Every structure is written in structure tokens, then in C-alpha cells.
């Protein structure tokens, strides 16, 4: 198997204790991988895609690995995953999926410099508390839904177009949103701890959803959002008053 490039295993629970993967692997796809980590001598140098959905992994490996060829990593629904590895050498990583990783507490700071990462999926990570700066990422869509322990979120890529931060413990928005000149959709529904919407948003914003949030005040600068077409404030039971709104609202 020294020249094996692609390995796909679906729901394979019985594997020998001394299993080793060939160094030649380009793609490893193993649904419901049963071990707590990959083998100690697992070689990542040639790996392009790692797909370990529904695994029993608690971590992938120790230390920093050679990951220059890695483009996709999917660990979604790995309910026991406690940590992600150092990804500082994954300079060509384009897709990272960690949604429904229920015990994952933080994303590593090393993802901050992954400037080719355009697909980041991290919703329903119930224990997630820390997300590093995302300003250098290539993604235009951020979805942080159902991370109920997340009380703040980081500076975002300036090219972001769609922002969904819903059903979290977030208390305020980063001031850097002002500079996200391509931002069109802002969904902050279900954030009960979000009491004030005071961040000045770029005039590119077309849609804002604050429904079922703890909002008490909305910034006066909202009247300057001349492209705003829809503002959803349904079930905002703490909202006392509204400022002057833009004429563009439908």
C-alpha cells in the first residue's frame, strides 16, 4: 500500500491497533473514525483532503505538521473533538468544517493567517468560546449559529458580505464592521445578551435581523444606511424606542 493515494472508509469500527497510513496519501476520508487521535507517525506532507466526519477523535495529532498541500479539512459532527491542531503551515487551506463539534472550546490562533480560507463552517459548536481574528481570511460568509457560550466575536474579513451570528451569548459587535464595505446581510437574531446596536455599519448593508434579541437601543446612524431594505425587530421586547429610519426601508 506504499503508493496508495486515496482511502475512503465508511463506518469502519474494527481497525488493528498498529495501523499505519502510507505516506503517499492525498485524500483520507473516514466516517466515524473510532480512535481518539490519528496514529503517532501519521504523515501529512502529501495530504490534500482530510475528511473525518462523525469521528471519535479528541485531537488529530501533537505539534505542528507539514500541511502545505492541505486544501480541505472536515471534522464536522465529531462530538468528542476537544482541540484543533496548529494550522500555521496549512497555507493553502481553503475549507475548514467544524460544525457540531460540541466540546470544542476554541479555534486556534493559527487560522488567523490562512489567507486562502474561503469556507469556514463552525455553527452549533455549543462549547465554543474563543474565535481568533479572521481579518486575513478569504471568506465572504460567516455563520456562527448556536454557539451559546460565545460572548464576543472577532474582527472580520473586510470582504465579508453575509454575517450570521445567531443564538449566541454575544454582547456587542466589533467596531471593525464599519470597514466591511461589502457587507450586505447582518443576522443577529436570538442573541439575548445583545442589548445595544451601536456599531456604525457600512452603507452597503441591505438587511438587518435583530429579532428575538435583547436589544434596548439602536444607533442613530442607522438612518444613514440608504441601501437598507429590511429591518427585522420582531420580538425585541426590551426595545424602548426607534431612531429615525432610512427612507429606503420597504
Phi, psi and omega in degrees: 000016185293340180251021180286125181258325185234131178225120177236127179230131181244113177056045177266109187264336186254103179231146181295150182297330185261023182299139174227142179264144180294147180295342184281353187304128173260323182228128173236115179236110183224100177289137176059041177304128193272353184266165180281339178204169175283160181306149185304323183260025179297126183263124182255359191301324182258000187290130177254322181222132177236114182236110184230051180299146176057029182281169173261014181299138169258332173202164180273306183199173178265146171072195182259128182251161174284116187227026187298335182265352185290126179245333182220135175227120181237110178242020186300146179061025172271090194291347180252004184291118183264333184206153172259152181283172172295120182251020184298336180263004178271059189290347178251012181295127182250333185221128177228118182240116180228024181292149182061033171263091197288341180249006178287121186266325182213155171266141184292146180298340182295341180285347183300332185254015180273083190283002174255000183283108181250347183235102180237112183244117186217028181281160179055039169263091193296335182260359185296126181238334187231125173235126181286177177302138182244016189298332184268357183287157180271354186293147175249002184224122177240126178232109176240089184244134173076016175269083194291348178260357182280113184260346177211154175230159195275178171298142189248164177299138182292343180269005183298140179246321182238125179236119178236106176235095189233148178053055176235185176258018182301135184255334180205165180263149177290139180298337183294347178301333179305327186266004179273080192288353178257000185294128181240324185238127178234109180247112181238027184293147174077011179266091186294338180270355181277103188263333183227134176252084190247355181288134176283116181270156177291155184290354178286345186294130180250335188218130176230129178240112177245015186299146178056030177254175180268018185304130175249330183223148175236135183302142178297336183291354179298335180294343179274358179277080189285356174257001183291123182254333183214133176231114182258112178236027179294143179060026172269082191286345180264353182290120186273316183209166179244142173282180174297133184255155181291149181290345183287346182299135181269000000 
